[in-house]
Amino acid sequence: MPERLLTTSDVCERLQIGRTALHFGSRDGTFPPPIKIGRASRWRESDIDKWIARQPTTAPGPDGDSTPAAPERTAS
């Protein structure tokens, strides 16, 4: 069975990122490079799934938010 190729829109929707973030991430190496088919860019679904699995996760905080809290400042 051939591997599924994802469009830019598919990848952006799956990762909840914008096209610009996807473009720069692919260009600077922080994201899997696309496969070029003519002028179109496609990503292997397996590459995207592997990339997602390698990303660090954070547990939800006490307020249910999964973003880390800002460090506390000390008085100088």
MMTF fields as JSON, N, C-alpha, C and O atoms, coordinates in Angstrom:
{
  "mmtfVersion": "1.0.0",
  "mmtfProducer": "UNKNOWN",
  "numBonds": 303,
  "numAtoms": 304,
  "numGroups": 76,
  "numChains": 1,
  "numModels": 1,
  "chainsPerModel": [1],
  "groupsPerChain": [76],
  "chainIdList": ["A"],
  "bondAtomList": [4, 2, 8, 6, 12, 10, 16, 14, 20, 18, 24, 22, 28, 26, 32, 30, 36, 34, 40, 38, 44, 42, 48, 46, 52, 50, 56, 54, 60, 58, 64, 62, 68, 66, 72, 70, 76, 74, 80, 78, 84, 82, 88, 86, 92, 90, 96, 94, 100, 98, 104, 102, 108, 106, 112, 110, 116, 114, 120, 118, 124, 122, 128, 126, 132, 130, 136, 134, 140, 138, 144, 142, 148, 146, 152, 150, 156, 154, 160, 158, 164, 162, 168, 166, 172, 170, 176, 174, 180, 178, 184, 182, 188, 186, 192, 190, 196, 194, 200, 198, 204, 202, 208, 206, 212, 210, 216, 214, 220, 218, 224, 222, 228, 226, 232, 230, 236, 234, 240, 238, 244, 242, 248, 246, 252, 250, 256, 254, 260, 258, 264, 262, 268, 266, 272, 270, 276, 274, 280, 278, 284, 282, 288, 286, 292, 290, 296, 294, 300, 298],
  "bondOrderList": [1, 1, 1, 1, 1, 1, 1, 1, 1, 1, 1, 1, 1, 1, 1, 1, 1, 1, 1, 1, 1, 1, 1, 1, 1, 1, 1, 1, 1, 1, 1, 1, 1, 1, 1, 1, 1, 1, 1, 1, 1, 1, 1, 1, 1, 1, 1, 1, 1, 1, 1, 1, 1, 1, 1, 1, 1, 1, 1, 1, 1, 1, 1, 1, 1, 1, 1, 1, 1, 1, 1, 1, 1, 1, 1],
  "groupList": [{"groupName": "MET", "atomNameList": ["N", "CA", "C", "O"], "elementList": ["N", "C", "C", "O"], "formalChargeList": [0, 0, 0, 0], "bondAtomList": [1, 0, 2, 1, 3, 2], "bondOrderList": [1, 1, 2], "singleLetterCode": "M", "chemCompType": "L-PEPTIDE LINKING"}, {"groupName": "PRO", "atomNameList": ["N", "CA", "C", "O"], "elementList": ["N", "C", "C", "O"], "formalChargeList": [0, 0, 0, 0], "bondAtomList": [1, 0, 2, 1, 3, 2], "bondOrderList": [1, 1, 2], "singleLetterCode": "P", "chemCompType": "L-PEPTIDE LINKING"}, {"groupName": "GLU", "atomNameList": ["N", "CA", "C", "O"], "elementList": ["N", "C", "C", "O"], "formalChargeList": [0, 0, 0, 0], "bondAtomList": [1, 0, 2, 1, 3, 2], "bondOrderList": [1, 1, 2], "singleLetterCode": "E", "chemCompType": "L-PEPTIDE LINKING"}, {"groupName": "ARG", "atomNameList": ["N", "CA", "C", "O"], "elementList": ["N", "C", "C", "O"], "formalChargeList": [0, 0, 0, 0], "bondAtomList": [1, 0, 2, 1, 3, 2], "bondOrderList": [1, 1, 2], "singleLetterCode": "R", "chemCompType": "L-PEPTIDE LINKING"}, {"groupName": "LEU", "atomNameList": ["N", "CA", "C", "O"], "elementList": ["N", "C", "C", "O"], "formalChargeList": [0, 0, 0, 0], "bondAtomList": [1, 0, 2, 1, 3, 2], "bondOrderList": [1, 1, 2], "singleLetterCode": "L", "chemCompType": "L-PEPTIDE LINKING"}, {"groupName": "THR", "atomNameList": ["N", "CA", "C", "O"], "elementList": ["N", "C", "C", "O"], "formalChargeList": [0, 0, 0, 0], "bondAtomList": [1, 0, 2, 1, 3, 2], "bondOrderList": [1, 1, 2], "singleLetterCode": "T", "chemCompType": "L-PEPTIDE LINKING"}, {"groupName": "SER", "atomNameList": ["N", "CA", "C", "O"], "elementList": ["N", "C", "C", "O"], "formalChargeList": [0, 0, 0, 0], "bondAtomList": [1, 0, 2, 1, 3, 2], "bondOrderList": [1, 1, 2], "singleLetterCode": "S", "chemCompType": "L-PEPTIDE LINKING"}, {"groupName": "ASP", "atomNameList": ["N", "CA", "C", "O"], "elementList": ["N", "C", "C", "O"], "formalChargeList": [0, 0, 0, 0], "bondAtomList": [1, 0, 2, 1, 3, 2], "bondOrderList": [1, 1, 2], "singleLetterCode": "D", "chemCompType": "L-PEPTIDE LINKING"}, {"groupName": "VAL", "atomNameList": ["N", "CA", "C", "O"], "elementList": ["N", "C", "C", "O"], "formalChargeList": [0, 0, 0, 0], "bondAtomList": [1, 0, 2, 1, 3, 2], "bondOrderList": [1, 1, 2], "singleLetterCode": "V", "chemCompType": "L-PEPTIDE LINKING"}, {"groupName": "CYS", "atomNameList": ["N", "CA", "C", "O"], "elementList": ["N", "C", "C", "O"], "formalChargeList": [0, 0, 0, 0], "bondAtomList": [1, 0, 2, 1, 3, 2], "bondOrderList": [1, 1, 2], "singleLetterCode": "C", "chemCompType": "L-PEPTIDE LINKING"}, {"groupName": "GLN", "atomNameList": ["N", "CA", "C", "O"], "elementList": ["N", "C", "C", "O"], "formalChargeList": [0, 0, 0, 0], "bondAtomList": [1, 0, 2, 1, 3, 2], "bondOrderList": [1, 1, 2], "singleLetterCode": "Q", "chemCompType": "L-PEPTIDE LINKING"}, {"groupName": "ILE", "atomNameList": ["N", "CA", "C", "O"], "elementList": ["N", "C", "C", "O"], "formalChargeList": [0, 0, 0, 0], "bondAtomList": [1, 0, 2, 1, 3, 2], "bondOrderList": [1, 1, 2], "singleLetterCode": "I", "chemCompType": "L-PEPTIDE LINKING"}, {"groupName": "GLY", "atomNameList": ["N", "CA", "C", "O"], "elementList": ["N", "C", "C", "O"], "formalChargeList": [0, 0, 0, 0], "bondAtomList": [1, 0, 2, 1, 3, 2], "bondOrderList": [1, 1, 2], "singleLetterCode": "G", "chemCompType": "PEPTIDE LINKING"}, {"groupName": "ALA", "atomNameList": ["N", "CA", "C", "O"], "elementList": ["N", "C", "C", "O"], "formalChargeList": [0, 0, 0, 0], "bondAtomList": [1, 0, 2, 1, 3, 2], "bondOrderList": [1, 1, 2], "singleLetterCode": "A", "chemCompType": "L-PEPTIDE LINKING"}, {"groupName": "HIS", "atomNameList": ["N", "CA", "C", "O"], "elementList": ["N", "C", "C", "O"], "formalChargeList": [0, 0, 0, 0], "bondAtomList": [1, 0, 2, 1, 3, 2], "bondOrderList": [1, 1, 2], "singleLetterCode": "H", "chemCompType": "L-PEPTIDE LINKING"}, {"groupName": "PHE", "atomNameList": ["N", "CA", "C", "O"], "elementList": ["N", "C", "C", "O"], "formalChargeList": [0, 0, 0, 0], "bondAtomList": [1, 0, 2, 1, 3, 2], "bondOrderList": [1, 1, 2], "singleLetterCode": "F", "chemCompType": "L-PEPTIDE LINKING"}, {"groupName": "LYS", "atomNameList": ["N", "CA", "C", "O"], "elementList": ["N", "C", "C", "O"], "formalChargeList": [0, 0, 0, 0], "bondAtomList": [1, 0, 2, 1, 3, 2], "bondOrderList": [1, 1, 2], "singleLetterCode": "K", "chemCompType": "L-PEPTIDE LINKING"}, {"groupName": "TRP", "atomNameList": ["N", "CA", "C", "O"], "elementList": ["N", "C", "C", "O"], "formalChargeList": [0, 0, 0, 0], "bondAtomList": [1, 0, 2, 1, 3, 2], "bondOrderList": [1, 1, 2], "singleLetterCode": "W", "chemCompType": "L-PEPTIDE LINKING"}],
  "groupTypeList": [0, 1, 2, 3, 4, 4, 5, 5, 6, 7, 8, 9, 2, 3, 4, 10, 11, 12, 3, 5, 13, 4, 14, 15, 12, 6, 3, 7, 12, 5, 15, 1, 1, 1, 11, 16, 11, 12, 3, 13, 6, 3, 17, 3, 2, 6, 7, 11, 7, 16, 17, 11, 13, 3, 10, 1, 5, 5, 13, 1, 12, 1, 7, 12, 7, 6, 5, 1, 13, 13, 1, 2, 3, 5, 13, 6],
  "groupIdList": [1, 2, 3, 4, 5, 6, 7, 8, 9, 10, 11, 12, 13, 14, 15, 16, 17, 18, 19, 20, 21, 22, 23, 24, 25, 26, 27, 28, 29, 30, 31, 32, 33, 34, 35, 36, 37, 38, 39, 40, 41, 42, 43, 44, 45, 46, 47, 48, 49, 50, 51, 52, 53, 54, 55, 56, 57, 58, 59, 60, 61, 62, 63, 64, 65, 66, 67, 68, 69, 70, 71, 72, 73, 74, 75, 76],
  "secStructList": [7, 7, 7, 7, 3, 3, 7, 2, 2, 2, 2, 2, 2, 2, 2, 6, 7, 7, 2, 2, 2, 2, 2, 2, 2, 2, 2, 2, 6, 1, 1, 7, 7, 7, 3, 3, 3, 6, 6, 3, 3, 3, 3, 3, 2, 2, 2, 2, 2, 2, 2, 2, 2, 2, 1, 7, 7, 7, 7, 7, 7, 6, 6, 1, 7, 7, 1, 7, 7, 7, 7, 7, 7, 7, 7, 7],
  "xCoordList": [0.852, 0.0, 0.897, 1.792, 0.672, 1.504, 1.278, 0.193, 2.352, 2.269, 1.46, 1.549, 0.683, -0.135, 0.757, 1.612, 0.547, 1.258, 0.3, -0.838, 0.768, -0.057, 0.259, 1.415, -0.763, -0.585, -0.168, -0.198, 0.217, 0.544, -0.634, -0.452, -1.826, -3.022, -3.247, -3.603, -3.038, -3.195, -2.252, -2.659, -0.981, 0.03, -0.271, -0.203, -0.6, -0.903, -2.099, -2.091, -3.116, -4.295, -3.955, -4.385, -3.193, -2.831, -2.001, -2.18, -1.091, -0.188, -0.684, -0.098, -1.744, -2.294, -1.236, -1.021, -0.586, 0.402, 0.058, -0.738, 0.664, 0.451, 1.399, 2.384, 1.081, 1.901, 3.323, 4.283, 3.452, 4.774, 5.632, 6.807, 5.055, 5.802, 6.242, 7.362, 5.38, 5.719, 6.853, 7.794, 6.765, 7.794, 9.151, 10.144, 9.201, 10.479, 11.019, 12.228, 10.139, 10.585, 11.186, 12.173, 10.603, 11.142, 12.477, 13.398, 12.568, 13.787, 14.952, 16.095, 14.668, 15.774, 16.077, 16.97, 15.346, 15.658, 14.983, 15.239, 14.127, 13.428, 12.185, 11.516, 11.878, 10.706, 11.099, 11.999, 10.454, 10.833, 10.721, 9.796, 11.663, 11.596, 10.468, 10.114, 9.912, 8.843, 9.415, 10.603, 8.548, 8.842, 8.267, 7.102, 9.067, 8.592, 8.042, 8.722, 6.815, 6.175, 5.799, 4.778, 6.641, 6.482, 6.742, 7.803, 5.788, 5.914, 5.245, 5.337, 4.573, 3.832, 4.74, 5.649, 4.483, 5.182, 4.243, 3.072, 4.768, 4.006, 4.898, 6.121, 4.267, 4.993, 4.484, 3.281, 5.408, 5.003, 4.294, 4.785, 3.152, 2.403, 3.252, 3.188, 4.042, 4.883, 5.946, 6.265, 6.502, 7.487, 6.848, 7.457, 5.63, 4.926, 4.613, 4.8, 4.137, 3.827, 5.073, 5.009, 6.208, 7.464, 7.889, 8.33, 7.759, 8.143, 7.292, 7.815, 5.984, 5.08, 5.498, 5.528, 5.82, 6.193, 7.476, 7.65, 8.376, 9.645, 9.52, 10.447, 8.409, 8.26, 8.037, 7.311, 8.665, 8.45, 7.006, 6.373, 6.515, 5.158, 5.224, 6.177, 4.218, 4.123, 2.806, 1.79, 2.835, 1.614, 0.802, 1.372, -0.522, -1.337, -1.007, -0.809, -0.953, -0.684, -1.92, -2.954, -1.828, -2.952, -4.203, -5.319, -4.024, -5.187, -5.657, -6.536, -5.072, -5.467, -4.738, -4.95, -3.882, -3.126, -1.842, -1.169, -1.493, -0.298, 0.942, 2.017, 0.816, 1.992, 2.732, 2.108, 4.053, 4.801, 4.627, 4.482, 4.645, 4.504, 5.763, 6.859, 5.601, 6.748, 7.554, 6.98, 8.872, 9.675, 9.363, 9.085, 9.417, 9.151, 10.339, 11.492, 10.044, 11.108, 11.417, 10.528, 12.675, 13.074, 13.378, 13.832, 13.125, 13.396, 14.897, 15.631, 15.353, 16.792, 17.108, 18.267],
  "yCoordList": [-1.18, 0.0, 1.243, 1.353, 2.167, 3.375, 4.251, 4.297, 4.941, 5.816, 7.066, 7.616, 7.498, 8.7, 9.939, 10.059, 10.843, 12.114, 13.209, 13.272, 14.071, 15.147, 16.465, 16.753, 17.249, 18.582, 19.557, 19.231, 20.743, 21.795, 22.041, 22.155, 22.123, 22.347, 21.208, 21.446, 19.96, 18.799, 18.896, 18.698, 19.205, 19.265, 20.416, 20.248, 21.578, 22.738, 22.457, 22.823, 21.816, 21.501, 20.488, 20.636, 19.471, 18.434, 18.999, 18.608, 19.923, 20.476, 21.785, 22.292, 22.326, 23.607, 24.708, 25.452, 24.781, 25.825, 26.487, 25.967, 27.628, 28.34, 27.87, 27.178, 28.259, 27.886, 28.433, 27.766, 29.638, 30.244, 29.446, 29.199, 29.042, 28.241, 26.916, 26.461, 26.307, 25.051, 25.271, 24.479, 26.33, 26.634, 26.853, 26.252, 27.707, 27.997, 26.79, 26.558, 26.021, 24.815, 23.792, 23.137, 23.652, 22.73, 23.238, 22.459, 24.541, 25.128, 25.098, 24.868, 25.331, 25.378, 24.025, 23.933, 22.98, 21.642, 21.227, 20.128, 22.07, 21.689, 20.863, 20.387, 20.695, 19.955, 19.114, 19.508, 17.968, 17.138, 17.903, 18.692, 17.666, 18.341, 17.771, 16.6, 18.584, 18.09, 17.298, 17.375, 16.551, 15.917, 16.867, 17.257, 17.232, 18.135, 17.307, 16.431, 17.596, 16.978, 18.132, 18.794, 18.358, 19.558, 20.762, 20.864, 21.662, 22.829, 22.602, 23.449, 21.47, 21.184, 20.534, 19.777, 20.838, 20.214, 19.223, 19.518, 18.052, 17.027, 16.446, 16.408, 15.994, 15.377, 13.963, 13.713, 13.025, 11.658, 11.664, 12.247, 11.019, 10.956, 10.318, 10.743, 9.311, 8.646, 9.597, 9.534, 10.48, 11.464, 12.429, 12.78, 12.852, 13.773, 13.075, 13.657, 11.829, 11.078, 10.865, 10.984, 10.548, 10.372, 11.688, 11.708, 12.785, 14.096, 14.439, 14.921, 14.19, 14.458, 13.63, 14.143, 12.352, 11.458, 11.907, 11.648, 12.572, 13.029, 14.336, 14.712, 15.025, 16.321, 16.137, 15.235, 16.996, 16.896, 17.233, 18.078, 16.566, 16.836, 17.421, 17.183, 18.177, 18.72, 18.269, 18.198, 17.969, 17.559, 18.802, 19.866, 18.684, 19.841, 20.325, 19.526, 21.622, 22.218, 22.199, 21.666, 22.776, 22.755, 23.437, 23.093, 24.394, 25.083, 24.445, 24.986, 23.289, 22.592, 23.056, 22.512, 24.054, 24.594, 23.784, 23.509, 23.398, 22.589, 23.418, 22.857, 24.741, 25.561, 25.752, 25.963, 25.68, 25.848, 27.253, 28.227, 27.329, 28.625, 29.45, 28.906, 30.75, 31.645, 31.556, 31.408, 31.644, 31.573, 32.746, 33.86, 32.461, 33.522, 34.463, 34.038, 35.727, 36.725, 36.971, 36.992, 37.152, 37.469, 38.949, 39.56, 39.512, 40.938, 41.157, 40.403, 42.19, 42.482, 43.621, 44.02],
  "zCoordList": [0.0, 0.0, 0.0, 0.838, -0.917, -0.96, 0.27, 0.851, 0.636, 1.804, 1.481, 0.383, 2.443, 2.265, 2.326, 3.203, 1.396, 1.373, 1.801, 1.335, 2.692, 3.231, 2.536, 2.226, 2.298, 1.726, 2.824, 4.011, 2.406, 3.367, 4.303, 5.515, 3.751, 4.575, 5.56, 6.714, 5.108, 5.996, 7.193, 8.338, 6.909, 7.968, 8.92, 10.138, 8.379, 9.226, 10.13, 11.305, 9.59, 10.391, 11.484, 12.628, 11.132, 12.101, 13.25, 14.404, 12.931, 13.942, 14.541, 15.498, 13.991, 14.429, 14.371, 15.329, 13.21, 12.949, 11.621, 10.84, 11.381, 10.129, 9.037, 9.297, 7.82, 6.669, 6.789, 6.403, 7.32, 7.455, 8.427, 8.156, 9.557, 10.535, 9.915, 10.15, 9.138, 8.465, 7.468, 7.408, 6.697, 5.693, 6.356, 5.945, 7.375, 8.018, 8.778, 8.788, 9.412, 10.109, 9.162, 9.496, 7.995, 6.988, 6.46, 6.214, 6.291, 5.735, 6.723, 6.326, 8.018, 8.985, 9.635, 10.478, 9.252, 9.729, 11.018, 11.511, 11.583, 12.808, 12.509, 13.426, 11.24, 10.817, 9.606, 8.865, 9.382, 8.23, 6.909, 6.719, 6.005, 4.706, 3.853, 3.989, 2.988, 2.112, 0.938, 0.627, 0.313, -0.968, -2.015, -1.928, -2.987, -4.035, -5.191, -5.726, -5.561, -6.72, -7.636, -7.445, -8.632, -9.444, -8.549, -7.933, -8.477, -7.592, -6.248, -5.36, -6.088, -4.854, -3.812, -4.15, -2.553, -1.43, -0.764, -0.529, -0.464, 0.244, 1.33, 1.196, 2.405, 3.511, 3.709, 3.635, 3.963, 4.276, 5.622, 6.588, 5.68, 6.932, 8.028, 9.182, 7.684, 8.689, 9.24, 10.427, 8.399, 8.876, 9.87, 10.881, 9.584, 10.479, 11.796, 12.865, 11.73, 12.95, 13.809, 15.033, 13.173, 13.919, 14.56, 15.71, 13.82, 14.347, 15.571, 16.575, 15.488, 16.61, 17.82, 18.938, 17.609, 18.711, 19.398, 20.588, 18.682, 19.267, 20.043, 20.76, 19.916, 20.575, 22.071, 22.487, 22.886, 24.333, 24.682, 24.049, 25.681, 26.146, 27.544, 28.287, 27.887, 29.234, 29.821, 29.129, 31.091, 31.784, 32.112, 32.351, 32.125, 32.495, 33.904, 34.82, 34.059, 35.36, 36.235, 35.834, 37.43, 38.355, 37.807, 38.198, 36.91, 36.345, 35.035, 34.363, 34.667, 33.456, 32.213, 31.13, 32.354, 31.235, 31.082, 32.075, 29.854, 29.661, 29.349, 29.136, 29.318, 29.086, 30.395, 31.434, 30.358, 31.596, 32.161, 31.422, 33.458, 34.121, 33.907, 33.775, 33.873, 33.764, 35.052, 36.132, 34.953, 36.171, 37.094, 36.651, 38.375, 39.349, 39.4, 39.333, 39.517, 39.623, 41.086, 41.937, 41.352, 42.719, 42.802, 41.835, 43.954, 44.151, 44.174, 44.812, 43.478, 43.443, 44.356, 44.467]
}
